[in-house]
Amino acid sequence: QVQLVESGGGLVQAGGSLRLSCAASGIIFSSNVMGWYRQPPGKQRELVAVITKGGSTNYGDSAKGRFTISRDNAKNTVYLQMNRLNPEDTAVYYCNYHNGLTQRDSWGQGTQVTVTS
């Protein structure tokens, strides 16, 4: 079982930046992918960005060019640096841990990001 604790959400003006962090604890397998998804109000959850333990990344269209995902394997922590935020980025952001061995997902409790115009 993996527990995920997110931090770094909040209220920011358009054009500003935020950095989200997610620390994983519990039984951490070497084959895993960590990342971020978000759920805007009234919409479905969508991919923001994911990163493998080796550092390969994949970004959702809305994140490309503005957001950067990174991870510290020694700390089992993943980060999401979000720049040039706009009101369409307002959502609950969820940390995800994907176990590459069992194909199971674990989710954080979510952190609210609100961008005002």
N, C-alpha and C positions, 0 to 999 in steps of 0.2 A: 504494500500500500504506500502510495506517495502522497504527501501533503504539500500543498503549494500555498505560499503566503505572498500576496501582492502588496505593493506600496507605490506611491508616487502619483496617484491620480489627483484631480482637483479642478479648480476653475482657472481658466486662462483666457486672455483676450486673443482675438484673431491675429495671426502673425507670430504669436508667441510659441514657446517650447515647453515641453514636459518630458520627464524621463521616468519611465515605469521600471520597476524591479520585481522579480519573482524568484523567491528562494524555494527550492525543493528539498524536502527531507523525507526520511524513511528509507525504503529499499530502492536504491537507485541502480538501474541496470546500465551497463556500458553502452548498449545499443538503444539510444533514445533520441527523440527529437523534441525540442522545447520551442514554445512560441506563444504568439498572441493572436487572439481572435477578438472581435468586438460585435456588440449588438446595439445598433442605433434604436431609438425609440420607435416602436411599431414595425420594426424590420427583423429579418432573420439574422442569426449570427453569421459573420463572415470572416474570412482569413485576413489577418493583417500581415503577419510575417512569422516564419518558422526558421529554425536553425538546427543543424545536426551537431553532434558532439565534435565532428571534424571541422565544423565551421561553414558548411555549405548552407546557403540561405535561399529562401523563396519568399517573395513579397506579393501581397495582393495589389491589384492595380491602383487602389487609392493611396497606398503607402509608398509606391515607387518614387524615388527621387526626393522624398521628404522625411521618411522614417528610416532608422537604422537599427537592426537587431544585432545583439552581440551576447556572448555568454562567457562566464567564468566557470570552467569545469571543476576547478578545485573547490569552488564554493557552491556548485550546483545551482547557479543563479543565472537567470537570463534577464537581459535589459532591452528596453525599447526606447530609443531616443526619438522623440517626435518634434520635428521642426515645422515652421510655417503652418501652424495649425489653423484650421478654418471651422466654421460652425458645423459643417457636414461631418466633422470628426467627432462630434458629440456622441458618446456611446458609453456603455459599460464594457470595459476591456477585461477579458478573461485570459489568464495564463493557462497554458495547456502543456501537459507532459504526455508524450506518446511513447509507449514501450514498444520498441521495435521487435522484441522477442514474442510478446504475447498479443501485440496489436491493440492493447487496451489504452484508453485515455483517462487521464486524471485532469480535473479542472480546479482552478482557484475559485474563490468566492466572488471575484469580480471587483473592479475598482472603477468608479465613475470619473469620466473625463468630460468636462463641459467647456465648450469654447463659445465665447460671446462675441458678437459682432461690434 
